[in-house]
Amino acid sequence: MPRPLSATIHTAALANNLAVVRKSAPKSKIWAVVKANAYGHGLARAFPGLRATDGFGLLDLEEAAKLRELGWAGPILLLEGFFRPTDIDVIDRYSLTTVVHCDEQMRMLEMARLSKPVNIQLKMNSGMNRLGYTPEKYRAAWERARAAAGIGQITLMTHFADADTPRGIGEQMETFERGAQGIAGARSLANSAATLWHPASHFDWVRPGIVLYGASPSGVATALDGVGLQPAMTLASEIIATQHVAEGQTVGYGSTYSARKSMRVGVVACGYADGYPRVAPEGTPVIVDGVRTRVVGRVSMDMLTVDLTPVQNAGVGTRVELWGAHLPIDDVAQACGTIGYELMCAVAPRVPVRAE
């Protein structure tokens, strides 16, 4: 019999979250971002819940091909563009849209032998300082793209660094508008945070990612209060053993937790080899039999231990929710000093996953 640990992907939650995005940006088309295997949810499992989108955004050519195999005939955007001339053959074969963020990519497109022009999103570096043309070089890049026989529609694009923080998007919006002044074309600016909280950035396309999976762009679950998003992943297990721990006794490797009074501890079938963060400190929240309690002791490879003081009736076989409908993944991530994105993407291949 397999271990009782499993992840469930909620198709209805994905569809709900896409509808929330649609309501937040009613005049915009949507690139549903499914990079990193749909943020760890599985591309094939996420597809049915997101197929009402206008387009999909991702990184890998293999994932783009998989979307076509799943029956998606609409736009697919390569968010980092391409890396070698041979990649353009795949772009041409599957009719992909690609980001162009540097002269090297532009040169490869100019030299490519294509069956039809490739639609591009021309990226400006408006302050993130990762990818993109500087505002000063943007018009020249746009004119070069417009003159290239192998390039079709050109969408103007940038990416916000602080849409989820008090700093906001004002400075980058001003930079973008300065660099794109007088340039006609559709615009694609808004990430998840901007889609929810900065409607002035919506324009023609929005690019939601993390919100489609029910987590907060800011990493704070309460930031989504009233928004209507639903968690798209539940990671759940069971208690496989219990221990009575006397006052002063310790729990787990390194004896990092010492009982302050006599207590009962539950052993849960989940550890860092399953993707649960080893750095989870004492107090990291967990739901046992519907009751919120906490991790105690160090997370090990295959197990973690939880305080059963609030759940006296819990025993072997009692359900444990590590994150999901009753415990926001952002609460777990915040306790561990990370973000929900990382936890979603870190669920290990050995964890059985099912969609419902």
Contacts in CASP RR format, 6 or more apart in sequence:
PFRMAT RR
TARGET T0000
AUTHOR 0000-0000-0000
METHOD contacts of the structure
MODEL  1
MPRPLSATIHTAALANNLAVVRKSAPKSKIWAVVKANAYGHGLARAFPGL
RATDGFGLLDLEEAAKLRELGWAGPILLLEGFFRPTDIDVIDRYSLTTVV
HCDEQMRMLEMARLSKPVNIQLKMNSGMNRLGYTPEKYRAAWERARAAAG
IGQITLMTHFADADTPRGIGEQMETFERGAQGIAGARSLANSAATLWHPA
SHFDWVRPGIVLYGASPSGVATALDGVGLQPAMTLASEIIATQHVAEGQT
VGYGSTYSARKSMRVGVVACGYADGYPRVAPEGTPVIVDGVRTRVVGRVS
MDMLTVDLTPVQNAGVGTRVELWGAHLPIDDVAQACGTIGYELMCAVAPR
VPVRAE
2 352 0 8 1.000
3 237 0 8 1.000
3 269 0 8 1.000
4 237 0 8 1.000
4 238 0 8 1.000
4 240 0 8 1.000
4 269 0 8 1.000
4 317 0 8 1.000
5 235 0 8 1.000
5 236 0 8 1.000
5 237 0 8 1.000
5 238 0 8 1.000
5 269 0 8 1.000
5 270 0 8 1.000
5 274 0 8 1.000
5 351 0 8 1.000
5 352 0 8 1.000
6 235 0 8 1.000
6 236 0 8 1.000
6 237 0 8 1.000
6 351 0 8 1.000
6 352 0 8 1.000
6 353 0 8 1.000
6 354 0 8 1.000
7 233 0 8 1.000
7 234 0 8 1.000
7 235 0 8 1.000
7 236 0 8 1.000
7 347 0 8 1.000
7 351 0 8 1.000
7 352 0 8 1.000
7 353 0 8 1.000
7 354 0 8 1.000
8 233 0 8 1.000
8 234 0 8 1.000
8 236 0 8 1.000
8 353 0 8 1.000
8 354 0 8 1.000
8 355 0 8 1.000
8 356 0 8 1.000
9 41 0 8 1.000
9 42 0 8 1.000
9 45 0 8 1.000
9 46 0 8 1.000
9 232 0 8 1.000
9 233 0 8 1.000
9 353 0 8 1.000
9 354 0 8 1.000
9 355 0 8 1.000
9 356 0 8 1.000
10 230 0 8 1.000
10 231 0 8 1.000
10 232 0 8 1.000
10 233 0 8 1.000
10 234 0 8 1.000
10 325 0 8 1.000
10 355 0 8 1.000
10 356 0 8 1.000
11 45 0 8 1.000
11 48 0 8 1.000
11 49 0 8 1.000
11 355 0 8 1.000
11 356 0 8 1.000
12 49 0 8 1.000
12 230 0 8 1.000
13 214 0 8 1.000
13 230 0 8 1.000
13 231 0 8 1.000
13 232 0 8 1.000
14 41 0 8 1.000
14 46 0 8 1.000
14 48 0 8 1.000
14 49 0 8 1.000
14 50 0 8 1.000
14 212 0 8 1.000
14 213 0 8 1.000
14 232 0 8 1.000
15 49 0 8 1.000
15 50 0 8 1.000
15 52 0 8 1.000
16 228 0 8 1.000
16 229 0 8 1.000
16 230 0 8 1.000
17 211 0 8 1.000
17 212 0 8 1.000
17 213 0 8 1.000
17 214 0 8 1.000
17 229 0 8 1.000
17 230 0 8 1.000
17 232 0 8 1.000
18 30 0 8 1.000
18 32 0 8 1.000
18 49 0 8 1.000
18 50 0 8 1.000
18 52 0 8 1.000
18 53 0 8 1.000
18 212 0 8 1.000
19 52 0 8 1.000
20 211 0 8 1.000
20 227 0 8 1.000
20 228 0 8 1.000
20 229 0 8 1.000
21 30 0 8 1.000
21 195 0 8 1.000
21 206 0 8 1.000
21 208 0 8 1.000
21 211 0 8 1.000
21 212 0 8 1.000
22 30 0 8 1.000
24 195 0 8 1.000
24 196 0 8 1.000
24 199 0 8 1.000
25 190 0 8 1.000
25 195 0 8 1.000
25 199 0 8 1.000
25 202 0 8 1.000
25 206 0 8 1.000
27 202 0 8 1.000
28 190 0 8 1.000
28 202 0 8 1.000
28 203 0 8 1.000
28 204 0 8 1.000
28 205 0 8 1.000
28 206 0 8 1.000
29 54 0 8 1.000
29 55 0 8 1.000
29 204 0 8 1.000
29 205 0 8 1.000
29 206 0 8 1.000
30 53 0 8 1.000
30 54 0 8 1.000
30 55 0 8 1.000
30 205 0 8 1.000
30 206 0 8 1.000
30 207 0 8 1.000
30 208 0 8 1.000
31 53 0 8 1.000
31 54 0 8 1.000
31 55 0 8 1.000
31 56 0 8 1.000
31 57 0 8 1.000
31 75 0 8 1.000
31 77 0 8 1.000
31 188 0 8 1.000
31 205 0 8 1.000
31 206 0 8 1.000
31 207 0 8 1.000
31 208 0 8 1.000
32 50 0 8 1.000
32 53 0 8 1.000
32 55 0 8 1.000
32 56 0 8 1.000
32 57 0 8 1.000
32 208 0 8 1.000
32 209 0 8 1.000
32 212 0 8 1.000
33 56 0 8 1.000
33 57 0 8 1.000
33 58 0 8 1.000
33 79 0 8 1.000
33 207 0 8 1.000
33 208 0 8 1.000
33 209 0 8 1.000
33 212 0 8 1.000
34 43 0 8 1.000
34 46 0 8 1.000
34 47 0 8 1.000
34 50 0 8 1.000
34 56 0 8 1.000
34 57 0 8 1.000
34 58 0 8 1.000
34 63 0 8 1.000
34 67 0 8 1.000
35 57 0 8 1.000
35 58 0 8 1.000
35 59 0 8 1.000
35 60 0 8 1.000
35 63 0 8 1.000
35 79 0 8 1.000
36 59 0 8 1.000
36 345 0 8 1.000
37 43 0 8 1.000
37 63 0 8 1.000
37 345 0 8 1.000
38 45 0 8 1.000
38 46 0 8 1.000
38 47 0 8 1.000
38 213 0 8 1.000
39 209 0 8 1.000
39 210 0 8 1.000
39 212 0 8 1.000
39 213 0 8 1.000
39 341 0 8 1.000
39 344 0 8 1.000
39 345 0 8 1.000
40 233 0 8 1.000
40 344 0 8 1.000
40 345 0 8 1.000
40 347 0 8 1.000
41 213 0 8 1.000
41 232 0 8 1.000
41 233 0 8 1.000
41 344 0 8 1.000
42 353 0 8 1.000
43 63 0 8 1.000
43 66 0 8 1.000
43 67 0 8 1.000
43 70 0 8 1.000
44 66 0 8 1.000
44 70 0 8 1.000
45 353 0 8 1.000
45 355 0 8 1.000
46 232 0 8 1.000
47 67 0 8 1.000
47 70 0 8 1.000
47 72 0 8 1.000
48 355 0 8 1.000
50 56 0 8 1.000
50 212 0 8 1.000
51 72 0 8 1.000
54 75 0 8 1.000
54 205 0 8 1.000
55 74 0 8 1.000
55 75 0 8 1.000
55 76 0 8 1.000
55 77 0 8 1.000
56 67 0 8 1.000
56 72 0 8 1.000
56 75 0 8 1.000
56 76 0 8 1.000
56 77 0 8 1.000
57 76 0 8 1.000
57 77 0 8 1.000
57 78 0 8 1.000
57 79 0 8 1.000
57 207 0 8 1.000
58 64 0 8 1.000
58 67 0 8 1.000
58 76 0 8 1.000
58 77 0 8 1.000
58 78 0 8 1.000
58 79 0 8 1.000
59 78 0 8 1.000
59 79 0 8 1.000
59 80 0 8 1.000
61 78 0 8 1.000
61 82 0 8 1.000
61 87 0 8 1.000
61 90 0 8 1.000
61 91 0 8 1.000
61 96 0 8 1.000
64 76 0 8 1.000
64 78 0 8 1.000
64 90 0 8 1.000
64 94 0 8 1.000
64 96 0 8 1.000
65 90 0 8 1.000
65 94 0 8 1.000
67 76 0 8 1.000
68 76 0 8 1.000
68 94 0 8 1.000
75 97 0 8 1.000
75 119 0 8 1.000
76 94 0 8 1.000
76 95 0 8 1.000
76 96 0 8 1.000
76 97 0 8 1.000
77 96 0 8 1.000
77 97 0 8 1.000
77 98 0 8 1.000
77 99 0 8 1.000
77 121 0 8 1.000
78 91 0 8 1.000
78 96 0 8 1.000
78 97 0 8 1.000
78 98 0 8 1.000
78 99 0 8 1.000
79 99 0 8 1.000
79 207 0 8 1.000
80 99 0 8 1.000
80 101 0 8 1.000
80 131 0 8 1.000
81 98 0 8 1.000
81 99 0 8 1.000
81 100 0 8 1.000
81 101 0 8 1.000
81 105 0 8 1.000
82 88 0 8 1.000
82 91 0 8 1.000
82 98 0 8 1.000
82 105 0 8 1.000
82 108 0 8 1.000
84 108 0 8 1.000
85 108 0 8 1.000
85 111 0 8 1.000
85 112 0 8 1.000
88 108 0 8 1.000
88 109 0 8 1.000
88 112 0 8 1.000
88 114 0 8 1.000
88 118 0 8 1.000
90 96 0 8 1.000
91 98 0 8 1.000
91 118 0 8 1.000
92 112 0 8 1.000
92 114 0 8 1.000
92 115 0 8 1.000
92 116 0 8 1.000
92 118 0 8 1.000
95 116 0 8 1.000
96 118 0 8 1.000
97 118 0 8 1.000
97 119 0 8 1.000
97 120 0 8 1.000
97 121 0 8 1.000
98 105 0 8 1.000
98 118 0 8 1.000
98 119 0 8 1.000
98 120 0 8 1.000
98 121 0 8 1.000
99 120 0 8 1.000
99 121 0 8 1.000
99 122 0 8 1.000
99 123 0 8 1.000
99 131 0 8 1.000
99 157 0 8 1.000
100 106 0 8 1.000
100 109 0 8 1.000
100 120 0 8 1.000
100 121 0 8 1.000
100 122 0 8 1.000
100 123 0 8 1.000
100 141 0 8 1.000
100 145 0 8 1.000
101 123 0 8 1.000
101 125 0 8 1.000
101 131 0 8 1.000
101 132 0 8 1.000
101 133 0 8 1.000
102 131 0 8 1.000
102 132 0 8 1.000
102 133 0 8 1.000
103 141 0 8 1.000
106 141 0 8 1.000
106 144 0 8 1.000
106 145 0 8 1.000
106 148 0 8 1.000
109 118 0 8 1.000
109 120 0 8 1.000
109 148 0 8 1.000
109 150 0 8 1.000
109 151 0 8 1.000
110 148 0 8 1.000
110 150 0 8 1.000
112 118 0 8 1.000
112 150 0 8 1.000
114 150 0 8 1.000
117 149 0 8 1.000
117 150 0 8 1.000
117 151 0 8 1.000
117 152 0 8 1.000
118 150 0 8 1.000
118 151 0 8 1.000
118 152 0 8 1.000
119 151 0 8 1.000
119 152 0 8 1.000
119 153 0 8 1.000
119 154 0 8 1.000
119 155 0 8 1.000
120 145 0 8 1.000
120 151 0 8 1.000
120 152 0 8 1.000
120 153 0 8 1.000
120 154 0 8 1.000
120 155 0 8 1.000
121 154 0 8 1.000
121 155 0 8 1.000
121 156 0 8 1.000
121 157 0 8 1.000
121 188 0 8 1.000
122 133 0 8 1.000
122 138 0 8 1.000
122 141 0 8 1.000
122 142 0 8 1.000
122 145 0 8 1.000
122 154 0 8 1.000
122 155 0 8 1.000
122 156 0 8 1.000
122 157 0 8 1.000
123 131 0 8 1.000
123 132 0 8 1.000
123 133 0 8 1.000
123 157 0 8 1.000
123 158 0 8 1.000
123 159 0 8 1.000
124 132 0 8 1.000
124 133 0 8 1.000
124 134 0 8 1.000
124 135 0 8 1.000
124 138 0 8 1.000
124 156 0 8 1.000
124 157 0 8 1.000
124 158 0 8 1.000
124 175 0 8 1.000
124 176 0 8 1.000
124 179 0 8 1.000
124 180 0 8 1.000
125 131 0 8 1.000
125 132 0 8 1.000
125 133 0 8 1.000
125 134 0 8 1.000
125 135 0 8 1.000
125 158 0 8 1.000
126 135 0 8 1.000
126 158 0 8 1.000
126 159 0 8 1.000
126 160 0 8 1.000
126 172 0 8 1.000
126 173 0 8 1.000
126 175 0 8 1.000
126 176 0 8 1.000
127 161 0 8 1.000
127 171 0 8 1.000
127 172 0 8 1.000
127 175 0 8 1.000
128 158 0 8 1.000
128 159 0 8 1.000
128 160 0 8 1.000
128 161 0 8 1.000
128 172 0 8 1.000
130 159 0 8 1.000
131 159 0 8 1.000
133 141 0 8 1.000
135 175 0 8 1.000
135 176 0 8 1.000
135 178 0 8 1.000
135 179 0 8 1.000
136 179 0 8 1.000
138 179 0 8 1.000
138 180 0 8 1.000
138 183 0 8 1.000
139 179 0 8 1.000
139 180 0 8 1.000
139 183 0 8 1.000
142 154 0 8 1.000
142 156 0 8 1.000
142 183 0 8 1.000
145 151 0 8 1.000
145 154 0 8 1.000
146 154 0 8 1.000
153 186 0 8 1.000
154 185 0 8 1.000
155 185 0 8 1.000
155 186 0 8 1.000
155 187 0 8 1.000
155 188 0 8 1.000
155 204 0 8 1.000
155 205 0 8 1.000
156 176 0 8 1.000
156 180 0 8 1.000
156 183 0 8 1.000
156 185 0 8 1.000
156 186 0 8 1.000
156 187 0 8 1.000
156 188 0 8 1.000
157 187 0 8 1.000
157 188 0 8 1.000
157 189 0 8 1.000
158 172 0 8 1.000
158 176 0 8 1.000
158 189 0 8 1.000
159 189 0 8 1.000
159 191 0 8 1.000
160 168 0 8 1.000
160 169 0 8 1.000
160 172 0 8 1.000
160 189 0 8 1.000
160 190 0 8 1.000
160 191 0 8 1.000
160 193 0 8 1.000
160 194 0 8 1.000
160 201 0 8 1.000
161 172 0 8 1.000
162 168 0 8 1.000
162 169 0 8 1.000
162 172 0 8 1.000
163 169 0 8 1.000
163 190 0 8 1.000
163 191 0 8 1.000
163 192 0 8 1.000
163 193 0 8 1.000
163 194 0 8 1.000
163 197 0 8 1.000
163 198 0 8 1.000
163 201 0 8 1.000
163 217 0 8 1.000
164 192 0 8 1.000
164 193 0 8 1.000
164 197 0 8 1.000
164 216 0 8 1.000
164 217 0 8 1.000
164 218 0 8 1.000
164 219 0 8 1.000
165 218 0 8 1.000
168 198 0 8 1.000
169 194 0 8 1.000
169 198 0 8 1.000
169 200 0 8 1.000
169 201 0 8 1.000
173 189 0 8 1.000
173 200 0 8 1.000
173 201 0 8 1.000
176 189 0 8 1.000
180 187 0 8 1.000
185 204 0 8 1.000
186 203 0 8 1.000
186 204 0 8 1.000
186 205 0 8 1.000
187 203 0 8 1.000
187 204 0 8 1.000
187 205 0 8 1.000
188 203 0 8 1.000
188 204 0 8 1.000
188 205 0 8 1.000
188 206 0 8 1.000
188 207 0 8 1.000
189 201 0 8 1.000
189 202 0 8 1.000
189 203 0 8 1.000
189 206 0 8 1.000
190 198 0 8 1.000
190 201 0 8 1.000
190 202 0 8 1.000
190 203 0 8 1.000
190 205 0 8 1.000
190 206 0 8 1.000
190 207 0 8 1.000
190 208 0 8 1.000
191 206 0 8 1.000
191 207 0 8 1.000
191 208 0 8 1.000
191 209 0 8 1.000
191 217 0 8 1.000
192 207 0 8 1.000
192 208 0 8 1.000
192 209 0 8 1.000
192 210 0 8 1.000
192 211 0 8 1.000
192 212 0 8 1.000
192 217 0 8 1.000
193 217 0 8 1.000
193 218 0 8 1.000
194 201 0 8 1.000
194 202 0 8 1.000
194 206 0 8 1.000
195 202 0 8 1.000
195 206 0 8 1.000
195 207 0 8 1.000
195 208 0 8 1.000
195 211 0 8 1.000
196 211 0 8 1.000
196 217 0 8 1.000
196 227 0 8 1.000
210 216 0 8 1.000
210 217 0 8 1.000
210 340 0 8 1.000
210 341 0 8 1.000
211 217 0 8 1.000
211 229 0 8 1.000
212 232 0 8 1.000
213 231 0 8 1.000
213 232 0 8 1.000
213 233 0 8 1.000
213 344 0 8 1.000
214 224 0 8 1.000
214 229 0 8 1.000
214 230 0 8 1.000
214 231 0 8 1.000
214 232 0 8 1.000
215 221 0 8 1.000
215 229 0 8 1.000
215 231 0 8 1.000
215 328 0 8 1.000
215 329 0 8 1.000
215 330 0 8 1.000
215 340 0 8 1.000
215 341 0 8 1.000
215 344 0 8 1.000
216 223 0 8 1.000
216 224 0 8 1.000
216 328 0 8 1.000
216 330 0 8 1.000
217 223 0 8 1.000
219 330 0 8 1.000
219 333 0 8 1.000
219 334 0 8 1.000
219 339 0 8 1.000
219 340 0 8 1.000
220 330 0 8 1.000
220 334 0 8 1.000
221 328 0 8 1.000
221 330 0 8 1.000
221 331 0 8 1.000
221 334 0 8 1.000
230 325 0 8 1.000
231 323 0 8 1.000
231 324 0 8 1.000
231 325 0 8 1.000
231 328 0 8 1.000
231 329 0 8 1.000
233 323 0 8 1.000
233 324 0 8 1.000
233 329 0 8 1.000
233 344 0 8 1.000
233 347 0 8 1.000
234 321 0 8 1.000
234 323 0 8 1.000
234 324 0 8 1.000
234 325 0 8 1.000
235 270 0 8 1.000
235 276 0 8 1.000
235 321 0 8 1.000
235 322 0 8 1.000
235 323 0 8 1.000
235 324 0 8 1.000
235 347 0 8 1.000
235 351 0 8 1.000
236 319 0 8 1.000
236 320 0 8 1.000
236 321 0 8 1.000
236 322 0 8 1.000
236 324 0 8 1.000
237 268 0 8 1.000
237 269 0 8 1.000
237 270 0 8 1.000
237 319 0 8 1.000
237 320 0 8 1.000
237 322 0 8 1.000
238 268 0 8 1.000
238 269 0 8 1.000
238 316 0 8 1.000
238 317 0 8 1.000
238 318 0 8 1.000
238 319 0 8 1.000
238 320 0 8 1.000
239 266 0 8 1.000
239 267 0 8 1.000
239 268 0 8 1.000
239 288 0 8 1.000
239 306 0 8 1.000
239 314 0 8 1.000
239 315 0 8 1.000
239 316 0 8 1.000
239 317 0 8 1.000
239 318 0 8 1.000
239 320 0 8 1.000
240 267 0 8 1.000
240 268 0 8 1.000
240 269 0 8 1.000
240 303 0 8 1.000
240 316 0 8 1.000
240 317 0 8 1.000
241 266 0 8 1.000
241 267 0 8 1.000
241 316 0 8 1.000
242 264 0 8 1.000
242 265 0 8 1.000
242 266 0 8 1.000
242 267 0 8 1.000
242 308 0 8 1.000
242 314 0 8 1.000
242 315 0 8 1.000
242 316 0 8 1.000
243 251 0 8 1.000
243 264 0 8 1.000
243 265 0 8 1.000
243 266 0 8 1.000
243 267 0 8 1.000
243 305 0 8 1.000
244 262 0 8 1.000
244 263 0 8 1.000
244 264 0 8 1.000
244 265 0 8 1.000
245 251 0 8 1.000
245 259 0 8 1.000
245 262 0 8 1.000
245 263 0 8 1.000
245 264 0 8 1.000
245 265 0 8 1.000
246 259 0 8 1.000
246 262 0 8 1.000
247 259 0 8 1.000
247 260 0 8 1.000
247 261 0 8 1.000
247 262 0 8 1.000
248 258 0 8 1.000
248 259 0 8 1.000
248 260 0 8 1.000
249 258 0 8 1.000
249 259 0 8 1.000
250 256 0 8 1.000
250 257 0 8 1.000
250 258 0 8 1.000
250 259 0 8 1.000
251 257 0 8 1.000
251 258 0 8 1.000
251 259 0 8 1.000
251 265 0 8 1.000
251 296 0 8 1.000
251 297 0 8 1.000
251 305 0 8 1.000
252 297 0 8 1.000
252 298 0 8 1.000
252 300 0 8 1.000
252 305 0 8 1.000
253 298 0 8 1.000
253 300 0 8 1.000
254 298 0 8 1.000
256 282 0 8 1.000
256 297 0 8 1.000
256 298 0 8 1.000
257 282 0 8 1.000
257 296 0 8 1.000
257 297 0 8 1.000
257 298 0 8 1.000
257 305 0 8 1.000
263 307 0 8 1.000
263 308 0 8 1.000
263 309 0 8 1.000
264 308 0 8 1.000
264 309 0 8 1.000
264 312 0 8 1.000
265 296 0 8 1.000
265 305 0 8 1.000
265 306 0 8 1.000
265 307 0 8 1.000
265 308 0 8 1.000
266 288 0 8 1.000
266 305 0 8 1.000
266 306 0 8 1.000
266 307 0 8 1.000
266 308 0 8 1.000
266 314 0 8 1.000
266 315 0 8 1.000
267 303 0 8 1.000
267 304 0 8 1.000
267 305 0 8 1.000
268 286 0 8 1.000
268 303 0 8 1.000
268 304 0 8 1.000
268 305 0 8 1.000
268 306 0 8 1.000
268 320 0 8 1.000
268 322 0 8 1.000
269 302 0 8 1.000
269 303 0 8 1.000
270 276 0 8 1.000
270 302 0 8 1.000
270 303 0 8 1.000
270 304 0 8 1.000
270 320 0 8 1.000
270 322 0 8 1.000
271 278 0 8 1.000
271 299 0 8 1.000
271 300 0 8 1.000
271 301 0 8 1.000
271 302 0 8 1.000
271 303 0 8 1.000
271 304 0 8 1.000
272 278 0 8 1.000
272 299 0 8 1.000
272 300 0 8 1.000
272 301 0 8 1.000
273 301 0 8 1.000
273 302 0 8 1.000
273 348 0 8 1.000
273 350 0 8 1.000
274 302 0 8 1.000
274 347 0 8 1.000
274 348 0 8 1.000
274 350 0 8 1.000
274 351 0 8 1.000
275 343 0 8 1.000
275 346 0 8 1.000
275 347 0 8 1.000
275 348 0 8 1.000
275 351 0 8 1.000
276 299 0 8 1.000
276 304 0 8 1.000
276 322 0 8 1.000
277 299 0 8 1.000
277 336 0 8 1.000
277 338 0 8 1.000
277 343 0 8 1.000
277 346 0 8 1.000
278 298 0 8 1.000
278 299 0 8 1.000
279 299 0 8 1.000
279 336 0 8 1.000
279 337 0 8 1.000
279 338 0 8 1.000
280 295 0 8 1.000
280 299 0 8 1.000
280 304 0 8 1.000
280 332 0 8 1.000
280 335 0 8 1.000
280 336 0 8 1.000
281 295 0 8 1.000
281 335 0 8 1.000
281 336 0 8 1.000
282 294 0 8 1.000
282 295 0 8 1.000
282 296 0 8 1.000
282 297 0 8 1.000
283 294 0 8 1.000
283 295 0 8 1.000
283 296 0 8 1.000
283 335 0 8 1.000
284 294 0 8 1.000
284 295 0 8 1.000
284 332 0 8 1.000
284 335 0 8 1.000
284 336 0 8 1.000
285 292 0 8 1.000
285 293 0 8 1.000
285 294 0 8 1.000
285 295 0 8 1.000
285 327 0 8 1.000
285 331 0 8 1.000
285 332 0 8 1.000
285 335 0 8 1.000
286 292 0 8 1.000
286 293 0 8 1.000
286 294 0 8 1.000
286 295 0 8 1.000
286 306 0 8 1.000
286 320 0 8 1.000
286 321 0 8 1.000
286 322 0 8 1.000
286 327 0 8 1.000
286 332 0 8 1.000
287 293 0 8 1.000
287 320 0 8 1.000
287 321 0 8 1.000
287 322 0 8 1.000
287 326 0 8 1.000
287 327 0 8 1.000
288 306 0 8 1.000
288 308 0 8 1.000
288 310 0 8 1.000
288 311 0 8 1.000
288 314 0 8 1.000
288 318 0 8 1.000
288 319 0 8 1.000
288 320 0 8 1.000
289 311 0 8 1.000
289 313 0 8 1.000
289 314 0 8 1.000
289 318 0 8 1.000
289 319 0 8 1.000
290 311 0 8 1.000
290 319 0 8 1.000
290 321 0 8 1.000
290 326 0 8 1.000
291 310 0 8 1.000
291 311 0 8 1.000
292 310 0 8 1.000
292 327 0 8 1.000
293 306 0 8 1.000
293 307 0 8 1.000
293 308 0 8 1.000
293 309 0 8 1.000
293 310 0 8 1.000
293 311 0 8 1.000
294 306 0 8 1.000
294 307 0 8 1.000
295 304 0 8 1.000
295 305 0 8 1.000
295 306 0 8 1.000
295 307 0 8 1.000
296 305 0 8 1.000
296 306 0 8 1.000
296 307 0 8 1.000
297 304 0 8 1.000
297 305 0 8 1.000
306 320 0 8 1.000
308 314 0 8 1.000
308 315 0 8 1.000
311 318 0 8 1.000
321 327 0 8 1.000
322 332 0 8 1.000
323 329 0 8 1.000
323 331 0 8 1.000
323 332 0 8 1.000
323 343 0 8 1.000
329 340 0 8 1.000
329 343 0 8 1.000
329 344 0 8 1.000
330 339 0 8 1.000
330 340 0 8 1.000
332 340 0 8 1.000
332 343 0 8 1.000
333 339 0 8 1.000
333 340 0 8 1.000
333 342 0 8 1.000
333 343 0 8 1.000
336 343 0 8 1.000
347 353 0 8 1.000
END
